[in-house]
C-alpha cells in the first residue's frame, strides 16, 4: 500500500452484524498508549510523488512596470511573493503547445517559459511558480523536461496566494497544461502476414508496425493504407482489406513517409457451407471453444479460410451478456440462450448454446477476530510454529511501530501473546520462512532514517526475539520482502532495486546481489518468488519476470536474468502472483493500486481519495510473451493483496472487503460479471481505528480458514460455507 485512505466508512450496520458470528479478541497485551509516531518519511511511490519541484526563473519585478501589491493584503503579514499571488488568475506555458521528442530535453525557462497572468491578461512578474510533472511519458529533472516515451503528460504549475478569508496559511493554487511526447522518427514499417487465404467476398484486417532506427516499436503512429488496384481489393483507414475479384494486388502501409508493401492473391471463393460446433450448455464464466469447418460444393474441407465470430442473445436487452473471441472462445456473463455465428469468407454458420447460473455462491462466516483499535494494521503471515501451535503475525501502519503476535490455534479466539516494537513509522510487511524458524519485518520511517529490516528468531514463536537488525544499503526503507531458501529479496525505497540478501546466518545478513531497471521515475513495490521465478511489480513500468534459480534462462538466486515483461496503460502495478489451476492453465494475477483518483469517492464521501484498481489476469504459458486474457474488477473499490489456493482467489479489496473468486478452468473476460465471485465480507467494525470503514489489506488461506488483515480493524478469521438456497413459496 502507498497511501491508505484514512476514511470513515458508511457501511450498513445490519450487514456487519449478520456477518460477524465469531468471537472477538482485543489487542490488550500492553495497556500503554501508542507511542508518539516518529517523523513521517514519505513512502509514496515515485509515480505518485510530485517530482522535484523546479522553480521557474522569472524576471525580477520592475518597479516601474509591476503593479503595486494591494496595501490591504500587505497589511495582513504575508510575504511579498504570496501577496503577488493574489493577482494571478492563470498560469500557462509558452509555447502553449509543449511538444518534446523521446530522448530530447527542453530547458525550462528557455525552451519553455512558465508565465502567470492577471485578469487583464497581462503577465504578473516576480511570482514564484513551482512545476511538477505526473506522467510515464516525460520527467522533470534538473531544470529540463525530458521525453521518455510516446504519450501525453500533464505539466502542473502551482503558486501561493493569500486565502480568500484573508487569514490563515497561504493557499496553493494549481494550474495544468498538456505536454505531448512524440516518438523517434519511423525508420521501417512491417505488415504482418495474417496467415489466411484471401477469397472474394472476404474481409481481412492487416496490421502494420512501425519501428525506429534503434529497433524499438512506435506505440502511436498514424498509418495510411492504399490498394494497388481498387478494382480487385479496397482497404480502409483501419487496414481492413475487402477482396472483390480474383487476381494479385499489393496493399501499401505508409507511416511518416516510410512505406511497406504486402502482396496478396485473391482467389475465387470456394466456400459453400460453414459448420460451427461446440458445447451446447455451459455455466456463466465457463470458456467454451467453438470450431469451424468450411467446405466447398463437393464437400471437401477448405483450409486457411478467414473467420470471424459474433454472438447474439435471444433475450431483449442492450448488452448481449456474452463475448466470443477471434479464436472461437465463448464466455457468458449472464444466463440465457445465445447464438454464436461464424463468418467464413462471407459465408456463415451458427450454433446455439444455453448458459445457466454458475452456482458457486458461499457464505463468508466470521469465525473470530483480533481487534486492533489503537493503530492501523498492515500485512500478515500465518504459519505453524516449532511448538506445534498456529500463529499469525501482523504488521502496523502509520505510526504503529509494532509487529503483533497472534496465537490462532483456536481460530475462534485469536490471542495476542506479544509484540515486537521497533523504530519505524511503518512495519509494512512481515514474512516467515518455510521452516517457521525465522521471520523478517520491514521498516520505513525510522527516526534516524536508517531503516533496513529486522530478523526475528522464532525459537519461541509466541515471543519472538530480535536476532539481527540489518541496514546495509537499505537506509531508505524496505516496503516488502520474500524468502527463497537462504535468500531474502528486499524491496528498497531508496534505490527502487531488488536487494538480494543471504540470510543463512540470521545474525550476519549479507547483501549478495542487486537487480533493477533503468527507468526515469521508477518505483518498485513488491516481489513474489515461486519455483525459481521472481515476479517483480514495478508500478508504472509493469511486472517483470526474473529467472532466480529456474535455470532455463541462466539465472541464479543472486544474479537474476530477465525473462519477460508486461505493462498496461493503467499502470500502478502493485502485486503479482502466479498460479496453475487444476485444469493446467497457468496465469499471472497482477493487481494494481490507484489512489487520488479525481472521479473516485471513498466511503467518507470525499471525492479523490477513494482507491481503485483491479486484478489483471495474464496468460503465463509463455513467460517471455505475456498477454492479458481476463480481469476481476469490483466497481467503486480498489484491489490490494491477494492469495490463490485450490482454484480460489482471495482478494483483500480495500473498501470492498474480502472477496473470494472461483478461478478454475480457462479464464476470459471479467470474472466479477460472470458470477465467479463466491463470497464477500465487509471487514469494517464500529470499534475499529476508523469505525465502520472496511480497508482489507492482506488475505491468507491457512488450515481451512481465511485470515485477513484490515487497516482499520485488525485481524479477521473467516470460513466459507456453501450457501443454502431457501425455496420461495
N, C-alpha and C positions, 0 to 999 in steps of 0.2 A: 504494500500500500504506500501511497505517496502523500496524499492529502486527504485524510479521513474526514468525512463530513461530520462536523460537530453539530448535529441537528436533533430536534425534538420530534419524534415520530408521532403521527396521528393514526394510531392503529386501533381497530375496534377491539375493545377490552373483552367482549364476549368471545371473540375468536381466540384470544390468548388463553382465556380460562378454559375453553374447551380443549385446547391443545396440551395444556400443562397438567398432565395427570401424575407426573412423578414427584419425588421429593426434592427439596432444595437444600443445598448446603451453602452456608455463607462463609466467605473467606474471613476467618477470625483468628488466625494464628497470632497476629500482633494487633493489639488494640490501639497502637500508636497511630497518630495521624500520618497520612502520606507525607514523606519528606518534601521540602520545597524543591521544585524541579530546578535542575541546573539550567544555565542559559541555553536557549534554543540554538541548535545548529540546523540549518535548513537542509533537509534531505529530499526536497522536491527534485524530481528528475530534471536533467538539463533541458529536456524538451519542453518542460512546463515552467522552468525558471526564466525570468527575464534575463537575457544575456547582458554581459557587462554594459551598463549604460554608457552611451557616447554623448558627451556634451558637445552640441553643435556650436562651433565658433560663430559668433555674430559680431558685427562691427560695434564698437563702443558707442553708446548714445551720444549723439551730437547735441550739445546744449542748445544750439541754435535751431535745430530741426526737431528734436524729440519733444513730445508733448510733456507738459509738467504733470506728474502724478497728482491724483486728487488729494488735496490737503486733508480732507476728512479721513481718507484711508491712511494717509501718512501719520495722522494723529493716533491711529489705533495700534501703533507699535510694531507693524510688520516691516520686514526688511524691504529695501528698495526693489529687489528682484521680485518679491511677492506682490508688492503694490502694482508694479507694471503689469503683472499677470491679470489684473482686473480688467485691463483694456482689451485683452486678447479674446477674439471670438472664433478664430480659425487658425490652424497650423497646417501647412501643407508643403510638400517638397517642390523644388524646381530643378529639373523639368517636372511637369505634372505627371507624366508617364515615366516611371523609373523602369528601365529595361537593362538587364545585365546578362551576359552570356556565361554559361557554365565554365568555370575556371578563371573568369575575369573578375576584376575588382573595380569598384567605383570609390573614389575618395570622398568621404563625407565632408561637406564644407567647400569642396571644389567642383567635383563632377555632379554632386547632388547637394543642394543647399536647402536647409530647412528654414522656412520663414513663417513668422507669426504675423497675423493681420488683425486690425481692429474692425469695428463695424462699418467704417467708411471704406474698407478695402485697402487701407494704407498699411505698409509694414510697421510693425512695432519693434523698435530697436531696444537693445540692452536686456532682452529677456533670455533666460537660460532654458534651453529646450533639451530634454533627455529623450533619447531614441532607443528603442529595442526592436527586435525582430523575432517573431514567433513563426518559425517555418522549418520544414525539412529541405526547402529548395535553396535557401540562402542563409548566410550568417553575417553578423556584425562582429568584427574583431579589429582592435587597434585602429579604429577610425576608418575602416574600409568595409564596404558592403560587397561580399563575395558570393558569386553564384556557385551553387553546389550541384543542383540537379534541376532538370526541367520542371517547371510548375509555377504556382503562384505563392507569393509571400505577402505578409501584412506588416508594413512598417508602422510601428506605434510610436507616437510622439506625446510627450507629457510636459505640462508646465505647472507651476504652483501659483495659486491666486488666493486672495482673502476669501473666506467663506461668505455666503450670501447674508448670513446673520450679522457679520461684522465682528464677531467674537469667536474665539476658539482657534485651533490649529489651522494652518493653511489647507486649502482643498487641492487635490490633484485633478487637473482637467486633462483628459486624454483625447487624442485625435488619431486617425489612422489613414493610411494610403496604400494602394496596392503596389506590389513590385512584381514584375514579370521576369522570370528566368528562362531564357531561351537556350536550346541545346547547341552543341557544336555543329558546324556545317555537315550536311549529309555528304558522304563520300561514295557510298554504294547503296543500291536498292536490290532486294531479293524478293521474288514472288514465289511463295510456297506452292508446291505441287499438291493439289487436293487429293490425289490418289484415286480418282474416279474417272469413268469414261464420260464423254460429252455426247449426249444423244439429242436429236431435235426435240424441242419442247421442254428440255430440262433447264433448270436454273441452278447454277452453282456459284458459290461465293469464293472469290480468290482473296488471299491475304498477302499484303506486301509489308516487308520490314525494312526499315532504313537504318543504316549504320554510319558511324563517324569514322574518321581515318584511323583512330586507335582501336576500332573493332567494337566499340560499345554501341548498344542499340538506342536509337532515339525513341523516347516514350511517347512524345506528342509531336506528330508531324502530319501535315496535310498532304494527302496523296491524290493525284489526279489520274483518272483512268481513261483509256481510249481503246477503241477497237480498230483493227486494220481493215475490217470490212463490216460495215454496219448492216449489209445485206445478209451476211452469214450469222453474225452474232452481235448483240449490243452489250454494253457494260455500263452500269450506273456508277454514281459517285461513291457507293459503298463497296464496289468490287463485285457486284452480282452480275454474272455473265448469263445472258439468256440466249441459248442456242436455237437458231432459227432454221438453217438449211445445212445440208451436208457440205463439207469442204474444210480446207485448212485456213486458220485465221490466227493472227497474232494480237494478243492483248498487251497493252503497254501501261506500266505504272510509272508516274513521274513525281518526284519529290525534290523540291528546291533545285530544279533543273537537272537532276540526275535521274536517268531512266533505267528501267529493266523491262525485258520482254519475255512473254510466255506464249509459246506456240502450242496450239491445240488442234486436234482433228475432230470435227463434228461428224457423227455417224447417224444414219437413218435410225430412228428409234425402233428397236425390235421388241420392246416390252409390250406384251398383250395382257398379262394378268399379274396381279400382285397379291400374295398371300401373307397375312400377318398372324403370327402365333405367339402365345404366351399364356400365363396362368389366367384363369377366369375368375379367381376370387383371391382377395388379399385383405390385410388389415391396414388401417392408416399407418403410414410410416414404413411399411414394407416396400422394398425396392423390387419391382418385377421387371424382368428383361423380356422385351418383345423382339422377335426376329422376323426378318422379311425375306421372302424368296420371290424373285421376279422371273417370269417365264415368257418365252416367245410363242408364236402361233402354234408351233409344233409341240409345245410342252417342254422344250429344253430350257434349262436354267440359264439365265443371263447374268454374268458377273460384272462387277465394277459399276453397278448402277447407282447414281447419286440418289440418296434417300433422305427425306426429311420427315419428322414426326410432328403430330399435333394431337391435342386431346380436348374433348368437349364433355360437358356433363349434361345429363338428362334433366337435372334439377334446374329450376328457373332462378338463377342468381347471376350477379355480375361477375363474380370470381368463380372460375370452374372448380377450384379447390384441389386441383391436381396438376402435376407437371410431367412432361416426358422430354427426355434429353436427346441429343443427337445420336447417342449410342444406343437408343432404344430403352433406356432405363426409365421406368414409370414409378411415381410415388404420389400418394394422395394425402391431403391434409384432412379431408372430410369424408365421411361415409357417403356412399351413393353408387349409382351406376354410371360408368364412363365409357366413352367411345374413343379408342386410340386409332388414329388414321396415319398411314404411311403413304407418302407421295414419292413414287419411284419414277423419275424421269417423266413426270406429268401423268403417270397412271397411278391409281390409288387402290389401297386395300385397307381393311379395317378389322378391328376385333373389339369385343366388349369385355369389361372387367367390372365385377361388383366388389366394392370396398366396404368393410364393416369396421366398427369401432375396434381400436387396438385392445382395450380392456386390460390395462396394466395398472389401474389405479390402486394405490395403497393409502393407508392412514399413517401419518407420522405421529407416533406416540412418545411423549416425553417420559423417559424412564427416570431421570434425575437431573439435578442442576448443581453447579458450583458457582454461586453468585459472587461476582466481584463488583462491588458497588463504589469502591473508593478510588479506582484508577482504571483507565481503558485497558482492554485485553487485546493481545495481538495473536501470533501464530501458536500452534500446538503440536505436540508429538505424543502418540500413545505407544506404549511398549510394555513388555513383561520384564520385571526386574530380576536380578540374580537371587533375590529372596523368595521368588515364586509368586509375588504379588503383581498386580497390574497398576500402571501409573500413567498419568497424563501430565506433561509439563506444559505450562502456558507462559508466553511472554507478556510484556506490558508495553503500552504506548504512551506517548505524550506526557512524559514525566513520571512514568510508572516505576522505572529503575529496578524492577524485580522480575525474576522468573519464579512462578508459583509451582509448587509440587502437590499434585493431587493423587491420592490413593483411590483408584476406581475399581478395586477388586469386587466390591459391591457397587455395580454401576448405578443403582438407585440412590446411593448415598455417597457421592464423592466427598472425600475427607481431605482437607488441606493440612498436610503434615509439616510443611516447612516452606521457606522461600530463600532464594539467593538474591541478595541485594548488591548491586554494582553501581559504579559511577557511569550512568548512561541515561540520557533522557528517554531513549527508546531502546527496548530489548525486542527487536522486531521478530527475530527468528530463533527457534530452538530445534536442534536435531540431535537424535540419539543414534549411535552406531548400531549395526545389526546385532552385535553380541550383547547389547544392553550394558556395556561397561563404561562407556564414555558418552558425555553429552557436550555440545558446544552451543553457547548462546552468543548472539551478536550484540555489538554495542554501537550506538550512534548518539551523538550529542554529549559526549563526556565533558566535564568541566574544564579539563586541561587540553581538550581537543585531541587527545591521544586515545583512540577508540579500540580498534582491534577486536579480538574475540576472547571469550573466557572458556577454558576447558574444565569440565567437571568430572570428578571421579565418582562413579556410581556404585562403589562397593556397598554402600547403604543407600539404595535408590530413594528411600523416603527422606533422607537427609544428605543430599549431595554436597560435596565439598569442592572447593576450587583447587584444581591440580596445577593450572598454569594460566597466566594472563599473557597472551601473545599479541604484540602490537606490530613489530616489524615495520613494514611499509604500509600498514593498514590504518594509519592515523586518521584518515578522512572518514572512517566509519564503515562498518560492514552491514549490508542490508539483508543478505541471505547466504546460507552455506549448504553444502551437501556432502555426505560421506560416500566414499567409494573405496572400500578396503581401508588401507592405511593412509589414503589420500583424502584431504578435505579441500573442496573447491569453495573459495570465498569470493563474494561479490563486493568489490571495494568502491565506495562512493567517491574516492579521490581520483583514482586513475580510470575508473569505469572499465577495468580489466578484470578477468578471472585470475585470481591469485591462487596458485596451486601449492598446498601445504602438505608436508609429510608429518603425520601425527602419530606415527608408530610409537614414539616415546612421548606420552602426553605431557611430560614435564619439560620437554625440549622440542617445541614445534619449529620446523624449518621450512622456509619457502624454497621450493624446488623448481618452480616454473611459473610462467605467466602467459596469458593469451588475451588478445583484444583486437578490435577492429580499428581501422584508421578512418574515422568519420567525424567531421566537424559537429559539435554539439551532441555527441553520442551520450547515451545514458544506458547503463547496464542494470537490470533489475533482478533477475533470478536465474537459477540453473537447476537442472534435474538430470540425473545420470542413471541410465538403465542399460545393462548388458554391453558396457564398453562404449556407449554413445552418450554424449552430453548434449542437452538441449538448452540453449542459452538465449534468454529473452532480452533483446537489445532495443527495447522501446520502439522508437520510430524507424529504426533500422531493421526491425523484424526479428525473426527467430533464426538462429544458426545451429546447425548440427555438426558436432565435432567427434572425430574418432579419438577416444581417450583410452583405448585398450581393445576395441573390437578387432583392429588389426587389418581389416580389408583395405583401408586407405593409408595404412602405415603409421597410425597414431599410437602413442603410448600415454599412460596417465599424466606424465609430467610434460609431454610435448604433443599437444593436441594438433590434429590435422583437420582442416575444414572439409566437410563432406557436402553439405547442402545449405541453402539459404532461401528464406521466403519472407517477403514483406508485403503488407497490404495497405491500401490507401488510408484506412482509419488510423493506423499507427498505434502507439501506446501498447506494444506487445509486452505483456506483464508476466505471463506464466505459461509454460508449455510442458506437457507430459505425454509420452507415447503409450499406446495400448493396442494389444492384439486381442480381438474378441473371440468367442468360442467358435465362430464360423471361419476364423483365419484371416479376417480383414484387419489390416494394420492402419492405424490412424494416429495422427498427432493432434492433440487437443490444445489449442492455443487461446488463452484468454487475454483480452485487452481491458485496460482500466482507464477511464476518462473522467476527469473532474473539471469543474469550472466550465461546464457546457452551458452556453448562454441560453439555449432553449430548454434546459433541464430545470425541473423543480424538485427539490428534496421534500422529505416528509414534513419539514417545518414550514413549508410554503414559500421559501425563499428561492427565487429563480437564480440559476447559475451555479449552485453548489451541490446539486444532486449528482450522483455518479451514474455513468453509463458504461457501455461496453458489453461484449458478448463473447461466446466461445466459438472460435473458428475451428473447423474440423478439416484437416489436411490428409490427403491420401499419402501414406508413408511406405507404399510398396517399393518405390524407388526413392531413397533418401536424397539422391542427387537432383531429383526433379519433382519437387513438392508441388501439389496443386490442391486448391481448396474445393471441397466437394459438398460440404454441409455446414450448418451452423446451429447453435442453440442460443436464442435471444429472448430474454424476458423483457417485455416492453416496460419502459419507465424505471429501469433499475440498472445496476452495474455489476458485472461479474468480478469476482476476486479469485481466491484459490480454489482448486478442485482436486478430487481424488477419484480414481476409477478402479473398480474391482468387481469381478463376477458379472461383467456386462452391465454394470450400473455406474453411472457418473454422479458423484456427489459434488454439488457446487455451492460454495458459500457466495451467495449472490447479493452481498451487501444489504441494501434496504429491502430486498425481496426475500431475505432469509435463506434458509436451507432449501435447496431444490435437489430432487433425485430424478434421474433421467435414464430411461432404457436405451442403451447403446448397442444392442445386439444386432447381428446381421449387417447387411450393407447399409451405409448411411448416405442419404442425399437430401438436399433441401433444408428446411427449417424444422428441427426436431420439436421445438416448442409448439408449433402449429399442427404437428402430426399426431398429437395425443401420446407422445412418448414420455411425457412427464408423469412420473409415478406418484410423487408426493411432494408436498412442500410444507414448511413450518416457519412462521414468523418468529424470529428469535429475539423479540423485544419483551421487556418486562417493566412493570410500574416502578420497581425498586432498583433499576439499573443506574449506571453513571449518567446516562441520558434516558429518562423514563420513556417507556413505550416506543422505543426507536430501534428497530432491528438494524444491525450492521454486521451481518455474518461475515467472518474473516477467513476461517480455515476449517475444512472438514477432514475427518479420517475415519475410515471403516475399520473397526478393531473388535474381534471376537463377537461378532453378531450385532454390535451396536455402532451407531454413528456418533462420533464425538465431534462437536462443533464449538469453535471459539467465536465469540461475538464481541466486537469492540466495546459495546455499551453495557453488556450484561454478564460476561464471563464465559463459563463452560456449560454446555448442554450435552446431555446424553439422550439419544433418540433411537427408537426401534421402529421398523416398518412392519405393518400387519396388512394382509390383503383386505381390501375393502369389501364389506358385505353389502350387496345391493338389496335394499328393502323394497319389496313389491308395493306398488301403489294401488289401493283398492279403488 
